Amino acid sequence: MPSPVQSRSVSVVMPCFNEEGNVLHTIDRTLEALGRLAPEFELLVVNDGSTDRTAALVREHRGGDARVRLLEHDRNRGQGAAIATGLAGSRCDLIFTLCADGQFDPEEYELFLQEVDRGDVLLGYRVSRAEPFRRRMVSRCYRWLIRGLFGLSVRDAGWIKMFRREHLSRLRFESTGFFWETEVLVLARDAGLSIHEVPVHSYPRESGEAKGAKLGRIVEAFSRTMAFWWGRLGKRR
């Protein structure tokens, strides 16, 4: 069966921070999926100042693979900063984000590609969540918060996304942390871009620990959310 995107090239941006137990497996699965789905593709691994062997493993095992590009931060700057680095370095028509922890199956990019013409920004939402109850409740509360503050009615702001190269100049978010995921959707909506949601799955992390559910990260995301809302409110006065 032919690929649903015979003429579109695909970039995948994968931020990594201390993912030595997952990074190679995730890379291999992604290359296998993209090889079937896209005529031309690249995988940008953004090492966000990892203190483990994440970057070393990529260099040792994929250093000679032209399909894989390793971009590096000298220190941990945050997921938003890593995504921004990847977007700036991407070269293809369609640009996807990817979790380095193996919780997303790259084969499901096909679901996005089948609906690629239904929106300017495609947003995956998890129909099943392989997460502890506390994290699911935090996500639910945050969804209510951004709906109330920004009128942003999406099922899952914090999952896999697809952008089109021609819209990147209108999606220049400032957040360096996890809030980038909400900020970029607000910017897209304000720019008149359509957001289409695609149902996908999530799976348990195979190694390491989740970083987004830590109390410090939750407080940071909440603080950044309120600061962004207050700044927008001030501009309207």
C-alpha positions as CSV (number, residue, x, y, z in Angstrom):
1,M,0.0,0.0,0.0
2,P,1.5,3.4,-1.0
3,S,2.3,6.0,1.6
4,P,-0.3,8.7,2.2
5,V,2.3,11.4,1.6
6,Q,4.1,10.6,-1.7
7,S,5.4,14.1,-2.2
8,R,5.9,15.5,1.3
9,S,9.1,15.3,3.3
10,V,9.1,14.8,7.0
11,S,11.2,16.1,9.9
12,V,10.9,14.6,13.4
13,V,12.2,16.7,16.3
14,M,13.0,14.6,19.4
15,P,14.2,16.5,22.5
16,C,16.2,14.3,24.9
17,F,17.3,14.8,28.5
18,N,18.9,11.8,30.3
19,E,17.2,9.2,28.1
20,E,20.1,6.7,27.7
21,G,17.8,3.8,28.4
22,N,15.3,4.7,25.7
23,V,17.0,6.8,23.0
24,L,18.4,4.1,20.7
25,H,15.3,2.0,20.7
26,T,13.1,5.1,20.0
27,I,15.5,6.2,17.1
28,D,15.3,2.7,15.5
29,R,11.5,2.5,15.7
30,T,11.2,6.0,14.3
31,L,13.5,5.3,11.3
32,E,11.7,2.1,10.5
33,A,8.3,3.9,10.6
34,L,9.4,6.9,8.5
35,G,11.1,4.7,6.0
36,R,7.7,3.3,5.2
37,L,5.7,6.5,5.5
38,A,7.7,9.3,3.9
39,P,9.7,9.5,0.6
40,E,12.2,11.8,2.4
41,F,12.8,12.3,6.1
42,E,15.2,13.3,8.8
43,L,15.3,12.7,12.6
44,L,16.7,15.6,14.7
45,V,17.8,14.4,18.1
46,V,18.2,17.4,20.4
47,N,20.3,16.6,23.4
48,D,19.2,19.1,26.0
49,G,22.3,19.0,28.2
50,S,22.0,15.4,29.3
51,T,24.4,14.3,32.1
52,D,24.2,10.6,31.2
53,R,25.3,8.8,28.0
54,T,22.3,9.9,25.8
55,A,24.5,11.9,23.4
56,A,27.4,9.5,23.4
57,L,25.1,6.6,22.5
58,V,23.6,8.5,19.5
59,R,27.1,9.4,18.3
60,E,28.4,5.8,18.7
61,H,25.5,4.0,17.2
62,R,24.0,6.5,14.7
63,G,26.9,8.9,14.0
64,G,27.3,7.7,10.4
65,D,23.6,7.7,9.6
66,A,22.7,10.7,7.4
67,R,19.1,10.4,8.4
68,V,19.9,11.2,12.0
69,R,21.2,14.6,13.1
70,L,22.4,15.3,16.7
71,L,21.9,18.8,17.9
72,E,23.3,19.7,21.4
73,H,22.7,22.2,24.2
74,D,25.7,22.8,26.5
75,R,23.3,22.7,29.5
76,N,19.7,21.7,30.2
77,R,17.6,24.6,28.9
78,G,14.2,22.9,28.9
79,Q,11.9,21.1,26.5
80,G,10.6,24.2,24.8
81,A,14.2,25.4,24.1
82,A,15.0,21.9,22.7
83,I,12.0,21.9,20.4
84,A,12.8,25.5,19.2
85,T,16.4,24.3,18.3
86,G,14.9,21.3,16.4
87,L,12.4,23.4,14.5
88,A,15.1,25.9,13.6
89,G,17.3,23.1,12.3
90,S,14.6,21.2,10.4
91,R,14.6,21.1,6.6
92,C,11.4,19.3,5.6
93,D,7.8,20.2,4.7
94,L,6.1,18.6,7.7
95,I,7.6,18.7,11.2
96,F,6.6,16.4,13.9
97,T,7.5,16.3,17.6
98,L,8.5,13.0,19.3
99,C,8.9,11.8,22.9
100,A,12.3,10.2,23.5
101,D,10.9,8.0,26.2
102,G,9.2,5.5,23.9
103,Q,5.6,6.4,25.0
104,F,4.6,7.2,21.5
105,D,4.6,4.6,18.7
106,P,6.1,6.3,15.6
107,E,3.9,4.0,13.4
108,E,1.0,6.2,14.4
109,Y,2.4,9.1,12.4
110,E,0.5,7.4,9.7
111,L,-2.7,8.6,11.4
112,F,-1.5,12.2,11.2
113,L,-0.5,11.8,7.5
114,Q,-3.9,10.4,6.6
115,E,-5.5,13.6,7.9
116,V,-2.7,16.0,7.1
117,D,-4.9,18.2,5.0
118,R,-7.5,18.7,7.7
119,G,-5.6,21.3,9.7
120,D,-2.6,23.7,9.7
121,V,-1.5,22.2,13.0
122,L,-2.2,18.6,13.9
123,L,-2.5,17.7,17.6
124,G,-2.5,14.2,18.8
125,Y,-4.6,13.4,21.8
126,R,-4.2,10.2,23.9
127,V,-7.2,7.9,23.8
128,S,-5.4,5.8,26.4
129,R,-2.9,7.1,28.9
130,A,-0.3,4.9,30.4
131,E,0.3,7.2,33.4
132,P,-0.3,7.2,37.1
133,F,-3.6,8.5,38.4
134,R,-2.0,11.7,39.8
135,R,-0.5,12.7,36.5
136,R,-3.8,12.1,34.7
137,M,-5.6,14.4,37.2
138,V,-2.9,17.1,36.8
139,S,-3.4,16.9,33.1
140,R,-7.2,17.2,33.4
141,C,-6.9,20.2,35.7
142,Y,-4.5,21.9,33.4
143,R,-6.9,21.3,30.5
144,W,-9.6,23.1,32.4
145,L,-7.2,25.9,33.3
146,I,-6.1,26.7,29.7
147,R,-9.7,26.4,28.5
148,G,-10.8,29.0,31.1
149,L,-7.8,31.4,30.5
150,F,-7.3,31.2,26.8
151,G,-10.5,29.7,25.4
152,L,-8.3,26.8,24.1
153,S,-10.6,23.8,23.9
154,V,-8.3,20.8,23.0
155,R,-8.3,17.3,24.5
156,D,-4.6,17.0,25.1
157,A,-2.2,20.0,24.7
158,G,0.8,18.1,25.8
159,W,1.2,15.3,23.2
160,I,2.5,14.8,19.7
161,K,2.2,17.7,17.3
162,M,2.7,18.4,13.6
163,F,3.5,21.8,12.0
164,R,3.9,22.9,8.5
165,R,7.1,24.6,7.5
166,E,5.3,27.6,5.9
167,H,3.7,28.5,9.3
168,L,6.8,28.3,11.5
169,S,7.4,32.1,11.5
170,R,4.0,32.6,13.0
171,L,4.6,30.1,15.8
172,R,7.7,31.5,17.5
173,F,7.0,30.7,21.2
174,E,9.1,32.1,24.0
175,S,8.7,29.5,26.7
176,T,11.8,27.3,27.2
177,G,9.9,24.8,29.5
178,F,6.8,22.6,29.1
179,F,4.5,25.6,28.7
180,W,5.7,25.8,25.0
181,E,3.0,23.2,24.2
182,T,0.2,25.5,25.3
183,E,1.8,28.7,24.0
184,V,2.3,27.4,20.5
185,L,-1.4,26.4,20.3
186,V,-2.5,29.8,21.5
187,L,-0.3,31.4,18.9
188,A,-1.6,29.1,16.2
189,R,-5.2,29.9,17.1
190,D,-4.5,33.7,17.3
191,A,-2.8,33.5,13.8
192,G,-5.9,32.1,12.3
193,L,-4.4,28.6,11.8
194,S,-6.7,25.6,12.1
195,I,-6.0,23.0,14.7
196,H,-7.1,19.4,14.0
197,E,-6.9,16.7,16.6
198,V,-5.9,13.1,15.9
199,P,-6.6,10.2,18.3
200,V,-3.4,8.2,19.1
201,H,-2.2,6.1,22.0
202,S,0.5,6.3,24.7
203,Y,2.5,3.5,26.2
204,P,4.4,2.9,29.5
205,R,7.9,4.3,29.6
206,E,10.4,1.4,29.4
207,S,13.3,3.1,31.3
208,G,13.9,6.1,33.5
209,E,11.4,8.4,35.1
210,A,8.9,10.9,33.8
211,K,10.1,14.5,34.1
212,G,6.9,16.4,33.5
213,A,5.1,15.2,36.6
214,K,7.6,16.4,39.1
215,L,6.3,19.0,41.5
216,G,8.8,21.6,40.4
217,R,7.8,21.2,36.8
218,I,4.1,21.5,37.6
219,V,4.7,24.7,39.6
220,E,6.8,26.1,36.8
221,A,4.2,25.3,34.2
222,F,1.4,26.8,36.3
223,S,3.5,30.0,36.9
224,R,4.4,30.3,33.3
225,T,0.7,29.8,32.3
226,M,-0.4,32.6,34.6
227,A,2.4,35.0,33.5
228,F,1.5,34.4,29.8
229,W,-2.2,35.0,30.6
230,W,-1.4,38.2,32.5
231,G,0.9,39.5,29.8
232,R,-1.8,39.0,27.2
233,L,-4.4,40.7,29.5
234,G,-2.1,43.7,29.8
235,K,-1.8,44.1,26.1
236,R,-5.5,44.3,25.7
237,R,-5.9,47.1,28.2
